[in-house]
């Protein structure tokens, strides 16, 4: 029996442990509860200010939404989406959610408590006729990160906190990582000719290199939490140990289902998905596509071990065929 190949750079089990930094640090991440996001964009502004990211566009409201940034990119590492929904779409979301709710046999023992943060009002408004879905999107810091796997220069590394960080001073701007991200998060920073800049004379830091959220790595090493979660006024964004956040997210999901909000669902909490689960976990009120998220993300390097094995078998076969042909010719 052929022994299994070693895991990819990101590792399928415990990114913080697999990073090579040693034990003693838990994997960190975000839990974003979109049901209590008010769309204030405080997280987006705090992220830009702390990381000194350039302005995207001319700050005018987009024609397709009340948003003014549009999507995640090299200059916008946090993006708050605005999705307007009518009564019909709300009903569709609740029906699709009911199909996801588990109706298995009751368990034995005391019920788990679903207690939200004590200092925040997490009761979502009941608006059956109309609602806004607001969600603060960010890099997912995948368990199996395609961008990390394919980077040829070592500019992308796994930190001791399990996050995926780009070193702009090492990046050569090849863009290989851009195509490897199933979420379309990472991008190369342009000089303002693609995304129009308000002030063309203002220098663009790290121009031409790949950029994305670092989970505020420089703040984490000093014992601080990321700027976005520290700024969020409703505690829609929670930072902490990833395992604890997943438990919190599942408790919040159970609470919303008990209130009849069947449209609520989790995204990124499943370690068996195509990226091995994400460091950024979301509670959504509709299908992932509504938020611009892939319903079944797959890391492009997932099949690399099998492909390498097949290449090896093919190479051995060609070598054997060449040797047989050579020996036959000598006869």
C-alpha positions in Angstrom: 0.0 0.0 0.0 1.4 3.4 -1.0 1.9 5.6 2.1 0.0 8.9 2.1 1.8 12.0 0.9 2.6 14.7 3.5 0.0 17.5 3.8 0.4 20.7 1.9 2.0 23.8 3.3 -1.2 24.9 5.0 -1.8 21.5 6.7 -5.2 19.8 7.2 -4.9 19.8 11.0 -4.3 22.8 13.2 -2.8 25.6 11.2 -1.3 27.2 14.2 0.5 24.0 15.1 1.5 23.2 11.5 3.0 26.7 11.0 6.3 25.5 12.5 6.3 28.2 15.2 5.9 25.7 18.0 3.2 25.0 20.5 1.6 27.4 22.9 -0.5 29.6 20.6 -4.1 29.0 19.7 -5.5 29.6 16.2 -7.1 33.0 16.1 -10.0 34.2 13.9 -13.2 36.2 13.5 -16.8 35.4 14.0 -19.0 37.8 12.1 -22.6 37.8 13.0 -24.3 39.6 10.1 -27.7 39.6 11.8 -26.5 42.5 14.1 -24.4 44.4 11.6 -25.7 47.9 11.1 -23.5 48.8 8.1 -21.7 51.6 9.8 -18.4 50.7 8.1 -16.5 51.5 11.2 -14.5 48.2 10.7 -13.7 49.2 7.1 -12.4 52.6 8.2 -10.4 51.3 11.1 -8.8 48.7 8.9 -7.7 51.3 6.3 -6.4 53.7 9.0 -4.4 51.1 10.9 -2.9 49.5 7.8 -2.5 52.8 5.9 -4.2 51.4 2.8 -4.9 53.7 -0.1 -8.3 55.0 -1.0 -10.4 52.9 -3.4 -12.1 55.0 -6.1 -13.6 58.4 -5.6 -15.8 57.5 -2.5 -19.0 58.1 -4.4 -21.9 55.7 -3.8 -22.1 52.9 -6.4 -25.0 52.8 -8.8 -25.8 49.2 -7.8 -25.8 49.7 -4.0 -25.5 52.2 -1.2 -21.9 50.9 -0.9 -19.0 53.0 -2.0 -16.2 50.4 -2.2 -17.8 47.5 -3.9 -15.7 44.5 -2.9 -12.6 43.3 -1.1 -9.3 44.1 -2.9 -5.7 45.1 -2.5 -6.7 48.4 -0.9 -9.9 47.3 0.9 -9.2 44.5 3.4 -12.6 44.8 5.1 -15.7 45.4 3.0 -19.2 45.9 4.3 -21.8 44.8 1.8 -25.4 46.2 1.5 -28.0 43.8 0.1 -31.6 45.0 -0.2 -34.3 42.3 0.0 -38.0 42.2 -0.5 -40.6 40.0 1.2 -40.4 37.3 -1.5 -36.7 36.9 -1.1 -37.0 36.7 2.7 -39.5 33.9 2.3 -37.2 32.0 -0.1 -34.3 32.4 2.3 -36.3 31.0 5.2 -37.5 28.1 3.1 -33.9 27.2 2.0 -32.8 27.6 5.6 -35.5 25.1 6.8 -34.0 22.5 4.5 -30.6 23.0 6.3 -32.0 22.8 9.9 -31.3 19.4 11.4 -34.4 17.7 12.8 -32.7 14.6 14.3 -33.6 12.8 17.5 -33.3 14.8 20.7 -30.1 14.2 22.7 -29.9 13.0 26.3 -28.7 15.3 29.0 -29.0 19.0 29.8 -29.5 21.4 26.9 -26.7 23.6 25.8 -27.1 27.2 26.7 -27.1 29.6 23.8 -26.1 32.9 25.5 -24.9 35.8 23.3 -22.6 38.5 24.4 -24.0 40.1 27.6 -23.2 43.6 26.6 -24.8 43.5 23.1 -28.4 43.4 22.0 -28.4 40.6 19.5 -32.1 40.5 18.8 -32.5 40.9 15.0 -35.3 43.1 13.9 -38.4 41.2 12.5 -38.9 42.9 9.2 -41.1 40.5 7.1 -41.7 43.1 4.3 -38.2 44.5 3.7 -34.7 44.2 5.0 -31.1 45.1 4.5 -28.5 42.3 4.7 -25.2 43.9 5.8 -22.1 41.9 6.1 -18.5 42.8 6.8 -16.4 40.5 4.6 -12.7 39.8 5.1 -10.0 37.3 4.2 -11.0 33.8 5.3 -7.5 32.7 6.5 -8.3 29.2 5.2 -7.1 26.0 6.9 -5.8 24.9 3.5 -4.8 28.2 1.9 -4.3 28.0 -1.9 -2.4 31.4 -1.9 0.1 30.0 0.6 0.6 26.8 -1.3 1.4 28.3 -4.6 3.5 31.3 -3.6 6.9 30.8 -5.3 8.9 33.3 -3.3 7.8 32.5 0.3 6.3 35.9 0.6 3.1 34.3 2.1 3.6 32.6 5.4 1.4 31.0 8.2 1.8 32.9 11.4 1.9 31.5 14.9 -1.8 32.5 15.2 -2.8 30.4 12.3 -3.4 33.4 10.0 -2.1 33.8 6.5 0.1 36.8 6.0 1.7 38.4 2.9 5.1 40.0 3.2 5.0 42.9 0.7 8.7 43.4 0.8 9.3 39.8 -0.4 6.4 39.6 -2.9 7.6 39.9 -6.5 4.1 40.6 -7.9 3.8 37.5 -10.0 0.0 37.1 -9.1 0.0 33.4 -8.8 -1.7 33.7 -5.4 -4.5 35.7 -7.0 -5.8 32.8 -9.1 -5.3 30.3 -6.2 -7.8 32.0 -3.8 -11.3 30.5 -4.2 -12.8 33.6 -2.6 -11.2 36.2 -4.8 -9.8 38.0 -1.8 -6.1 38.6 -2.6 -5.2 41.1 -5.3 -2.2 43.0 -6.6 -2.2 46.7 -5.7 -2.4 48.9 -8.8 -1.1 52.4 -9.3 -4.6 54.0 -9.6 -5.0 53.5 -13.3 -7.4 50.6 -12.9 -9.2 51.8 -9.8 -9.3 55.6 -10.1 -7.6 57.5 -7.3 -8.7 60.8 -5.9 -5.2 62.1 -5.7 -2.8 60.7 -8.3 0.2 62.4 -6.7 -0.2 60.5 -3.5 2.4 57.6 -3.4 1.0 54.1 -3.4 2.7 51.9 -0.9 3.7 48.3 -2.0 2.5 49.0 -5.6 2.3 45.9 -7.7 2.5 43.4 -4.8 -0.2 41.1 -3.5 -2.1 42.6 -0.5 -4.9 41.3 1.8 -6.0 41.2 5.5 -3.2 40.0 7.8 -5.5 39.6 10.8 -3.6 42.7 12.1 -0.5 40.5 12.7 1.4 43.5 14.0 -1.3 44.0 16.7 -1.5 40.4 17.6 2.2 40.1 18.5 1.7 43.0 20.9 -1.3 41.3 22.6 -3.9 43.5 20.9 -6.9 42.4 18.8 -7.4 43.5 15.2 -8.5 47.0 14.5 -11.8 46.0 12.9 -13.1 43.9 15.8 -11.9 46.4 18.3 -13.9 49.2 16.6 -17.2 47.3 15.8 -19.9 49.1 17.9 -22.4 46.2 17.9 -20.0 43.3 18.4 -21.0 42.0 15.1 -17.3 41.1 14.6 -15.8 39.0 17.4 -12.1 38.1 17.7 -10.7 35.2 19.6 -9.6 31.6 19.6 -11.1 29.9 16.5 -12.5 26.9 18.4 -14.3 29.1 20.9 -15.7 31.3 18.1 -17.1 28.2 16.3 -18.9 27.2 19.6 -20.2 30.7 20.0 -21.4 30.7 16.4 -23.3 27.4 16.7 -24.9 28.6 19.9 -26.0 31.8 18.2 -27.3 29.8 15.3 -29.4 27.6 17.6 -30.8 30.6 19.3 -31.9 32.1 16.0 -33.5 28.9 14.9 -35.4 28.7 18.2 -36.8 32.1 17.4 -38.1 30.9 14.0 -35.3 32.5 12.0 -34.7 29.5 9.9 -32.8 31.5 7.2 -29.7 31.7 9.6 -26.8 29.5 8.7 -23.1 29.3 9.3 -20.3 29.7 6.8 -16.7 28.6 7.3 -17.3 26.5 10.5 -17.3 23.1 8.7 -13.8 21.6 8.8 -14.8 19.2 6.1 -15.5 21.8 3.4 -13.2 22.4 0.4 -10.7 24.5 2.3 -10.7 22.7 5.6 -12.8 25.4 7.3 -11.9 29.0 7.6 -10.5 31.2 10.3 -13.2 33.8 9.5 -16.6 32.3 10.4 -19.8 34.0 9.4 -23.5 33.7 10.4 -25.5 34.5 7.3 -29.2 35.2 6.8 -29.3 33.9 3.2 -27.5 31.7 0.9 -23.7 32.4 0.5 -24.1 33.5 -3.1 -26.3 36.5 -2.0 -23.2 37.8 -0.1 -20.8 37.1 -3.0 -19.4 34.0 -1.3 -18.9 30.7 -3.1 -21.3 28.0 -1.9 -18.7 25.3 -2.0 -15.2 26.8 -2.0 -12.4 24.5 -3.2 -8.7 25.2 -2.7 -7.0 24.6 -6.1 -4.2 22.7 -4.5 -6.5 20.2 -2.9 -5.8 17.5 -5.6 -2.0 18.2 -5.7 -0.9 15.1 -3.8 -3.0 12.8 -6.1 -1.7 14.7 -9.2 1.9 14.3 -8.0 1.4 10.6 -7.5 -0.1 10.2 -11.0 2.8 12.2 -12.5 5.2 9.9 -10.7 3.5 6.7 -12.0 3.4 8.2 -15.5 7.1 9.0 -15.3 8.0 5.5 -14.1 5.9 4.1 -17.0 7.7 6.2 -19.6 11.1 5.3 -18.1 10.2 1.6 -18.3 8.9 1.9 -21.8 12.1 3.7 -22.9 14.3 1.1 -21.3 12.4 -1.8 -23.0 12.6 0.0 -26.3 16.3 0.5 -25.9 16.9 -3.1 -24.9 14.8 -4.3 -27.9 16.7 -2.2 -30.3 20.0 -3.7 -29.1 18.8 -7.2 -29.9 
